[in-house]
């Protein structure tokens, strides 16, 4: 490990948990073609599309009790 990397690691350990989380986000964004904020926007758009499809009655829904019962049946 380079001296610079060791120094950065030590400084990062002195940050608050929130600051370290933000640093991780920034570092990951620097490695990716798509920024995290863009990914978050796409997820938000997907959620909005799914909710709208549900509101229009375009998706099949199942009662939670039925889903859990089927999961238990399959687990046996």
Helices and strands as residue ranges (DSSP letters): H 3-13, H 17-31, H 36-55, H 64-75
